Amino acid sequence: MLDVDGLLKAVKTEDKIGCVLRCHLITESIMEKAIVSKTPVEASGIFDFQRNRISYFAKLQICTALGMPLGLVHYVNRLNKIRNKFGHDINYDLERGLIDDLADICDRNKWSACAKSVKKQRLELSFDEPQVIQYGQDIRVDLIITFIIFIPMLVGWAAAGSLISPRLGDGLSK
């Protein structure tokens, strides 16, 4: 369900636009998989994301209708706003307030594995050589920290059993 290589690329990239875009693409992929898995088998063919263009926001609306918890909805919506700012303004740079909003969403929903606020988090990453990152050292790092805290929650929801009974789709193929 989770593109681990994509997540590692998002963490490793020094480019803010690349980091935001990768995080955005990861969430989009997870939402697509959740939509298909939570849709009755008989109707799941309607969601051919390769052939049919459905906007990111429409996918978020569908996921919301399928029971995505509001905390996840708020995080994904905020991430989409950040991505859109990069997509529509060549001079845009990450804004502290928007990244802090992501951290606040994580805190309000108690997603952190420890009792610390996201803004007090330190993570050890081991790639070529171990490094410790902490919230506040760099705005891109702050985005990565919130995303690493958020992503297991999104995957958990997406991987949870179907919310729609397959029997609801019985009449769709007839």
C-alpha positions in Angstrom: 0.0 0.0 0.0 2.9 2.4 0.8 5.5 3.2 -1.8 8.5 2.9 0.5 11.0 3.9 -2.3 8.9 7.0 -2.9 8.9 7.9 0.8 12.7 7.4 1.0 13.1 9.7 -2.1 10.9 12.3 -0.4 13.0 12.1 2.8 16.3 12.2 0.9 15.6 15.0 -1.5 17.0 18.5 -0.7 14.6 20.1 -3.1 11.5 21.5 -1.4 9.3 21.2 -4.5 10.4 17.6 -5.0 9.8 16.8 -1.4 6.2 18.3 -1.4 5.4 16.7 -4.8 6.6 13.2 -3.6 4.6 13.4 -0.4 1.6 14.5 -2.4 2.0 11.7 -4.9 2.4 9.1 -2.1 -0.9 10.3 -0.5 -2.6 10.2 -3.9 -1.5 6.7 -4.5 -2.8 5.5 -1.1 -6.1 7.3 -1.6 -6.5 5.6 -5.0 -5.9 2.1 -3.5 -8.3 2.9 -0.6 -11.0 4.0 -3.0 -10.7 0.8 -5.0 -10.5 -1.5 -1.9 -13.5 0.1 -0.2 -15.7 0.0 -3.3 -17.8 -3.0 -4.1 -16.0 -5.3 -6.5 -18.7 -4.9 -9.1 -18.3 -1.2 -9.2 -14.6 -0.9 -8.6 -13.9 -0.8 -12.4 -15.3 2.7 -12.5 -12.1 3.8 -10.7 -9.5 3.2 -13.5 -7.1 5.9 -12.4 -4.8 5.3 -15.4 -7.5 6.1 -18.0 -9.9 8.3 -16.1 -8.6 11.6 -14.7 -10.0 12.3 -11.3 -8.5 15.3 -9.4 -6.7 14.9 -6.1 -9.4 16.9 -4.4 -12.1 14.7 -5.8 -10.2 11.6 -4.6 -10.1 13.3 -1.1 -13.8 13.9 -1.3 -14.5 10.2 -2.2 -12.2 9.1 0.6 -14.1 11.4 3.0 -17.4 9.8 1.9 -15.8 6.4 2.5 -15.1 7.2 6.1 -11.6 8.8 6.1 -11.2 10.3 9.6 -11.4 14.1 9.6 -7.9 14.5 11.0 -6.5 12.7 7.9 -8.8 14.7 5.7 -7.4 18.0 7.2 -3.8 16.9 6.8 -4.3 15.8 3.2 -6.2 18.9 2.3 -3.5 21.1 3.8 -0.8 19.2 1.9 -2.8 19.7 -1.3 -2.9 23.4 -0.6 0.9 23.5 -0.2 1.4 21.5 -3.4 -1.0 23.8 -5.3 0.9 26.9 -4.1 4.1 25.4 -5.7 2.1 24.4 -8.8 0.7 27.9 -9.5 3.5 30.3 -8.3 7.0 29.9 -9.6 8.3 32.0 -6.7 6.5 30.1 -3.9 8.5 28.9 -1.0 7.3 26.8 1.9 5.6 28.8 4.6 6.3 28.2 8.3 2.6 28.6 9.2 1.4 25.9 6.8 4.0 23.4 8.0 3.2 24.3 11.6 -0.5 23.6 10.7 0.5 20.1 9.6 2.3 19.6 12.9 -0.7 20.9 14.8 -3.0 18.5 13.0 -0.7 15.6 14.0 -0.7 16.8 17.6 -4.5 17.3 17.8 -5.0 13.8 16.6 -2.3 12.3 18.9 -0.6 10.5 16.0 2.9 10.7 17.4 4.1 7.4 18.9 5.6 9.2 21.8 3.8 11.8 24.0 5.9 14.7 22.6 4.5 17.4 20.4 5.6 17.0 16.8 7.5 20.3 17.2 9.7 18.6 19.8 10.4 15.5 17.7 13.9 14.2 16.8 14.2 11.3 14.4 17.2 9.3 13.5 17.5 8.4 9.9 20.0 5.7 8.7 20.9 5.9 5.0 24.6 6.1 4.1 25.4 7.3 7.6 23.0 7.9 10.5 21.8 11.4 11.0 19.4 13.0 13.5 16.8 15.4 12.3 14.6 17.5 14.5 11.7 19.8 14.0 12.8 23.4 13.6 16.1 22.8 12.0 14.8 23.3 8.4 11.3 23.8 7.0 11.7 20.9 4.6 12.8 18.6 7.4 9.7 19.8 9.4 7.5 18.7 6.5 9.2 15.3 6.4 8.7 14.8 10.2 5.0 15.6 10.0 4.7 13.3 7.0 6.5 10.4 8.7 4.1 10.8 11.7 1.1 11.1 9.4 1.7 8.4 6.8 1.1 5.3 9.1 -2.3 6.8 10.0 -3.3 7.2 6.4 -2.0 3.7 5.5 -3.8 2.2 8.5 -7.1 3.7 7.4 -6.6 2.7 3.8 -5.7 -0.8 4.6 -8.6 -1.3 7.0 -11.4 -3.5 5.8 -14.0 -2.3 3.4 -16.6 0.0 4.8 -19.1 -0.9 2.2 -20.8 -4.3 2.1 -20.2 -6.1 -1.2 -23.9 -6.9 -1.2 -24.6 -3.2 -1.8 -23.2 -3.6 -5.2 -25.2 -6.7 -6.2 -27.5 -4.8 -8.6 -24.7 -2.8 -10.3 -23.6 -5.5 -12.8 -27.1 -6.5 -13.9 
